[in-house]
Amino acid sequence: MKLYKNLLAPILAALCWSLSYIMTNMAFLSFRPITIVFFRVIIASLFMLFIALLSRQMMKIKRAHLKWFLLLGLIEPFSYFLCETYGLTMVSSTLAAVILSTIPLFTPFFSTIFLKEKVTIFNIAGLLISIGGVALIILDGNSDFAYKKEGLFLLFGGVVIAIVYSLFVRRLSQEYSEITIVTCQNIVGIFLFMPLFFFIDFEHLGELPIYTNAILAVVVLGVFASALAFIFYAYSLKHNGIVKTNIFLNLLPALTAVLAYFILGDAITLQMIIGISVVIMGLYISQLRKIKPDKKTENGKKYLSTN
């Protein structure tokens, strides 16, 4: 039962974040980027406080750890949401998911620095293959989306931020519950986004028509992408570790492409499918480990292991 729970948590996180790209595009119909992320963290905070009240898992933060929670909120949601939301104004939801799904590729490199894990030849090979897949999608002339270099830069910045965030949560999850971590990071996010909202977006409220679907999209972003997804992700980081958890982010391109097709009507071309497949193949290869003997096989045969 515990095994299934550990596997289900990162899958649900990937599903919630796949919705994030779709819902953000819907929210753009009525709201500017800062407005979206500001109300997103407010909704997430209220939802998390409600969950904390019901579960009674909210823990008191030690004074010595306050600075780490403040830094956590600065990393995510603040910095990451800015990169993701502004990036999505310049890049399609499917391409954004493909770029952000490269997080597992770069995770081992950060783990080497902070956790002293070794980078293997498979990590390097997987990185090169995955970059080739992203290139296939970007160069797809038949697709119905456009992109800007600035958007690609912001999204790849989001990749780095997400990995740094996972390192912080991995450490904090040893002392605090997932609900405590996610609640605090969203509350910190409110105070960080508030000045930007009032100085940048407040005067523009009402310039765009307000659609019910856009309001619903912001609510979905708050509950699913900013609250539940991070609970599942923090749980998986605590029980599965960073590398194993981030492997499941490989699901982002496929899930987002399917959701975008049904919800937004985005086209899925053959070259996009091939590109996504190449990215996922690269991600899989990057997780391979050294050849290990399988005790159950005959004649001492050996197979590549991903464990």
Protein Blocks (a to p, Z undefined) as FASTA:
>chain_A
ZZmmmmmmmmmmmmmmmmmmmmmmmmmmmpcfklmmmmmmmmmmmmmmmmmmmnopaccd
dfklmmmmmmmmmmpmmlmmmmmmmmmmmbcfklmmmmmmmmmmmmmmmmmmmnopacdf
klmmmmmmmmmmmmmmmmmmkbccdcdfklmmmmmmmmmmmmmmmmmmmmmmmmbcfklm
mmmmmmmmmmmmmmmmmmmmmmmgokaccdfklmmmmmmmmmmmmmmmmmmmmmmmmmno
jmlmmmmmmmmmmmmmmmmmmmnopacdfklmmmmmmmmmmmmmmmpccddddfkbghhi
acddfZZ
